[in-house]
Structures are given as structure tokens and as C-alpha cells.
Amino acid sequence: MKFDNELEIEVVRDVYSPSDDTFLMLSAILPRTGQSILEMGTGSGIIAMHCAKAGCKVTAADISEKALNCARNNARLNGINIQFVQSNLFSSIEEKFDMIIFNPPYLSGQDAEILAVDDKRQLIGGKGGHEISIEFMEQAVQYLSENGRIYILTSTETSEKIIERARQLFLVNKIAEKHMFFETLAVWGLRIDLLIEH
Ligand SMILES: C[S@@+](CC[C@H](N)C(=O)[O-])C[C@H]1O[C@@H](n2cnc3c(N)ncnc32)[C@H](O)[C@@H]1O
């Protein structure tokens, strides 16, 4: 698969293939040269590579070893330098970043039964679909540099509790939205509100 006529992406079984949510995230973020960026749940590595091509110092994390091998291979194919880390959310992350990006798994446990994929971590965000996103935001607060931003994607199917929690932790802005057949996808920009005690 060629992305943007520039990035060459190969996806293997059990790794998330770039889809509408991926492309919405790519259209919403504006990586600037010199920024340090963490992409959580990198999958094929497409978002991390896009940021590295823009001149950012990128760390890409995923819980799945298969995803990391796939992303590493794609970075090599495109001659792009990225630091890869296997991590369950922030378990292996130590630095702070100017930007943290997450296109999380957001389907609910009920959907798990009908999914024809082996590695459901690509898609299932917990029993209610929101748990991983909420856990991510609660941990991410500690890994943002001053004036840092988080970009997270949600679906109207499971977004209510995520946005409610986001508003308790951050100043929240909707950056992009796409109406689909049965859901609306949105990308939210989160930044620390200095008036909130964490
Ligand atoms: C919806 S896919 C997004 C992949 C890619 N970033 C994209 O936009 O195409 C979600 C990714 O999050 C990863 N993931 C799921 N749970 C995770 C966790 N607890 N910690 C880190 N990564 C996780 C999955 O393995 C999967 O690669």
C-alpha cells in the first residue's frame, strides 16, 4: 500500500491496517520539525512515520510484538528513523513528549464475539470500549512536556465516558470529525489546564 504517494506500508496478519480512523488522525495532527512525539499503539507505524518525515523525534509504542515488528519493517522500507518500544500503555515509557498521539482500540467487549481477528487488542478498548482510552489519558498527564498536546481518536459508539473523563483532566478541543455509516469519528486535542490539580 502506498500512502500519500510517499510512504510504503506493508501490513501483516494481526496488525491493524490503516483505515478511516488512521487517516482522520493523520489529517488532524500538525507535527512540527524538532518536536518530540510519542505514538501510542503504532500498529503499522504509518502515523509515527508521517511525524518522523516532518522532522520530529519519534518514539512508537505498541503492546503487540507483531505490530512493532511490522512497523519496524515499514520504517526500514522507507528509510525512516524511529525508536520502537514494546509497552502496555506507558509501562515502558520514561520521557516526556511535546505531542502524544493515540488512535486507540475503541470497540466494546460485545463486538469481540463477532470480530474475525485473532488479536483483538487492535480493536477492543475494554468491556465498554472506553477503558483503555481512559487509562491512557490518566497516565498520559505525567508524560506531557510543558505546553504539550495529546491527540486521541474516539467513535460516538463508545466516546461518552472518554470525553467526560477528558474534561476532568484537560482542556478539550475537537480538532476533526468524520461521519461514517453507523458512527462519527472524532479527533480531540487535549492539553493540561493549569487550573486543574492532577
Ligand atoms: C486501532 S489500532 C491503531 C493502529 C495505528 N496507530 C493506526 O492508526 O492505523 C490500535 C493499536 O493499539 C495497540 N494497543 C492496544 N492496546 C494497547 C496497550 N494497552 N498499550 C499499547 N498499545 C496498545 C494495538 O496493538 C493496535 O496496534
The ligand as an SDF file (V2000), in Angstrom:
LIG
                    3D

 27 29  0  0  0  0  0  0  0  0999 V2000
   -6.7950    0.9670   16.1880 C   0  0  0  0  0  0  0  0  0  0  0  0
   -5.1300    0.3450   16.1660 S   0  0  0  0  0  0  0  0  0  0  0  0
   -4.2720    1.8000   15.5710 C   0  0  0  0  0  0  0  0  0  0  0  0
   -3.0230    1.4620   14.7590 C   0  0  0  0  0  0  0  0  0  0  0  0
   -2.3510    2.6580   14.0690 C   0  0  0  0  0  0  0  0  0  0  0  0
   -1.8950    3.6480   15.0230 N   0  0  0  0  0  0  0  0  0  0  0  0
   -3.2890    3.2990   13.0840 C   0  0  0  0  0  0  0  0  0  0  0  0
   -3.8380    4.3780   13.3950 O   0  0  0  0  0  0  0  0  0  0  0  0
   -3.5020    2.7180   12.0000 O   0  0  0  0  0  0  0  0  0  0  0  0
   -4.7380    0.3380   17.9260 C   0  0  0  0  0  0  0  0  0  0  0  0
   -3.3360   -0.1210   18.2830 C   0  0  0  0  0  0  0  0  0  0  0  0
   -3.1650   -0.0220   19.7050 O   0  0  0  0  0  0  0  0  0  0  0  0
   -2.4230   -1.1320   20.1700 C   0  0  0  0  0  0  0  0  0  0  0  0
   -2.7440   -1.3300   21.6040 N   0  0  0  0  0  0  0  0  0  0  0  0
   -3.8500   -1.8930   22.1380 C   0  0  0  0  0  0  0  0  0  0  0  0
   -3.7790   -1.8890   23.4780 N   0  0  0  0  0  0  0  0  0  0  0  0
   -2.6030   -1.2980   23.8100 C   0  0  0  0  0  0  0  0  0  0  0  0
   -1.9470   -1.0180   25.0420 C   0  0  0  0  0  0  0  0  0  0  0  0
   -2.5130   -1.3430   26.2130 N   0  0  0  0  0  0  0  0  0  0  0  0
   -0.7420   -0.4120   25.0210 N   0  0  0  0  0  0  0  0  0  0  0  0
   -0.1520   -0.0980   23.8300 C   0  0  0  0  0  0  0  0  0  0  0  0
   -0.7130   -0.3450   22.6200 N   0  0  0  0  0  0  0  0  0  0  0  0
   -1.9300   -0.9310   22.6090 C   0  0  0  0  0  0  0  0  0  0  0  0
   -2.8710   -2.2840   19.2790 C   0  0  0  0  0  0  0  0  0  0  0  0
   -1.9400   -3.3560   19.2780 O   0  0  0  0  0  0  0  0  0  0  0  0
   -3.0100   -1.5700   17.9200 C   0  0  0  0  0  0  0  0  0  0  0  0
   -1.7970   -1.6240   17.2040 O   0  0  0  0  0  0  0  0  0  0  0  0
  1  2  1  0
  2  3  1  0
  2 10  1  0
  3  4  1  0
  4  5  1  0
  5  6  1  0
  5  7  1  0
  7  8  2  0
  7  9  1  0
 10 11  1  0
 11 12  1  0
 11 26  1  0
 12 13  1  0
 13 14  1  0
 13 24  1  0
 14 15  1  0
 14 23  1  0
 15 16  2  0
 16 17  1  0
 17 18  1  0
 17 23  2  0
 18 19  1  0
 18 20  2  0
 20 21  1  0
 21 22  2  0
 22 23  1  0
 24 25  1  0
 24 26  1  0
 26 27  1  0
M  CHG  2   2   1   9  -1
M  END
$$$$
